[in-house]
Amino acid sequence: MPRYFIEVSYKGTNYAGFQIQQNANTIQAEVEKALYIYYRSVFNLTGSSRTDAGVHAKQNFFHFDTTIINNTDSLIKSVYHLNAILPDDIVIKSIFPVTDTAHCRFDAEFRSYSYTIFPLKDPFLRERGYYYPYALNINRLGEAAGLLFNYQDFGSFAKKNHQAHTNHCTIITSEWIRKEGSLIYNVTANRFLRGMVRGLVGTMLR
């Protein structure tokens, strides 16, 4: 059966995470609902990752299998109508065909996160960063970030009830930068454990 990727972008403030959960609204639940309204057919999406509540994404992916979509014109039209159905804080950027065996989770080469720390109270950053009104030394933070390249087992930074088969992750990028009065931690790895990014940031702040 033909397989398609959906590229999405969203503000996660109002959602319990990316992938579907019982008794909580998620990005996946909203996208599946929009697909059902438009196509009058049930779609079971597979997500590329799991994220905590409140996490935003410039780019994330689902995949699904269907025989309903027939051509590129239908895909372009679908994106337009699905965005009209979706809430304002979720956007479908594209839908495109892939090989029948392509997997949005297992075929991903890397994942990247940015974690923003802002030192002054700012209503425009309240939902996009962590308010931390204490003195920070970016050089010391940079040293701590650089230490991560020496390790692969990050089990101590993950939530205890994570279900990953291994704690090993390969860090590709780990750096702190200043931007417009804020400090931003950028981290890229082949994979992340549940809660790992927040665990890393919290540990470095301490």
Residue pairs with C-beta under 8 A, 6 or more apart in sequence:
1 65
1 66
1 67
1 100
2 65
2 66
2 67
2 69
2 97
2 100
3 63
3 64
3 65
3 97
3 98
3 99
3 100
3 101
3 102
4 63
4 64
4 65
4 66
4 69
4 75
4 95
4 96
4 97
4 98
5 61
5 62
5 63
5 94
5 95
5 96
5 98
5 102
5 104
6 31
6 45
6 61
6 62
6 63
6 64
6 92
6 94
6 95
7 59
7 60
7 61
7 92
7 93
7 94
7 95
7 96
8 27
8 31
8 57
8 59
8 60
8 61
8 62
8 90
8 91
8 92
8 93
9 57
9 58
9 59
9 60
9 90
9 91
9 93
10 27
10 56
10 57
10 60
10 89
10 90
10 91
11 56
11 89
11 90
11 127
12 18
12 27
12 51
12 53
12 54
12 55
12 56
12 57
12 89
13 54
13 56
13 89
13 127
14 25
14 87
14 89
15 25
15 26
15 27
15 30
15 53
15 54
16 24
16 25
16 26
16 53
17 24
17 26
17 27
17 50
17 51
17 52
17 53
17 55
18 26
18 27
18 28
18 47
18 49
18 50
18 51
18 55
18 57
18 60
19 26
19 27
19 28
19 47
19 49
19 50
20 26
20 28
20 29
20 32
20 45
21 29
27 60
27 90
28 45
28 47
28 62
30 86
30 87
30 90
31 45
31 62
31 82
31 86
31 90
31 92
32 42
32 43
32 44
32 45
34 82
34 85
34 86
35 41
35 43
35 45
35 64
35 82
36 42
36 43
37 85
38 78
38 81
38 82
38 85
39 68
41 66
41 68
43 64
43 66
44 64
45 62
45 63
45 64
46 62
46 63
46 64
46 103
46 104
46 105
47 60
47 61
47 62
47 104
47 105
48 60
48 61
48 62
48 104
48 105
48 108
48 111
49 60
49 105
49 108
49 111
49 192
50 194
51 57
51 60
52 194
52 195
52 198
54 127
56 128
59 93
61 104
61 108
62 104
63 98
63 102
63 103
63 104
65 100
69 75
69 78
69 95
75 94
75 95
75 96
75 97
78 95
79 92
79 93
79 94
79 95
82 92
83 91
83 92
86 92
109 190
110 172
110 188
110 189
110 190
111 188
111 189
111 190
111 191
111 192
112 173
112 186
112 187
112 188
113 186
113 187
113 188
113 192
113 197
114 184
114 185
114 186
115 129
115 130
115 184
115 185
115 187
115 197
115 198
115 201
116 125
116 128
116 129
116 130
116 182
116 183
116 184
117 129
117 130
117 132
117 136
117 182
117 183
117 184
117 185
117 201
117 205
118 125
118 129
118 130
118 131
118 132
118 181
118 182
118 183
119 132
119 133
119 134
119 136
119 181
119 182
119 183
120 133
120 181
121 131
121 133
122 131
125 131
125 182
129 182
130 201
132 205
136 183
136 205
138 176
138 178
138 183
141 176
141 183
141 185
141 204
142 175
142 176
144 203
144 204
145 174
145 175
145 176
145 185
145 187
145 204
146 174
148 171
148 174
148 187
148 200
149 171
149 174
151 171
152 168
152 169
152 170
153 167
153 168
154 167
154 168
154 169
154 193
154 196
154 200
155 167
155 193
156 199
157 193
157 195
157 196
157 199
157 200
157 203
158 164
158 167
158 193
158 194
158 195
158 196
158 199
159 193
159 194
159 195
159 199
161 194
162 193
162 194
162 195
163 194
164 191
164 193
164 194
167 193
169 189
169 190
169 191
169 192
169 193
169 196
170 189
170 190
170 191
171 187
171 188
171 189
172 188
172 189
172 190
173 186
173 187
173 188
174 185
174 186
174 187
174 188
175 185
175 186
175 187
176 183
176 184
176 185
176 186
177 183
177 184
177 186
178 184
185 200
185 201
185 204
187 197
187 200
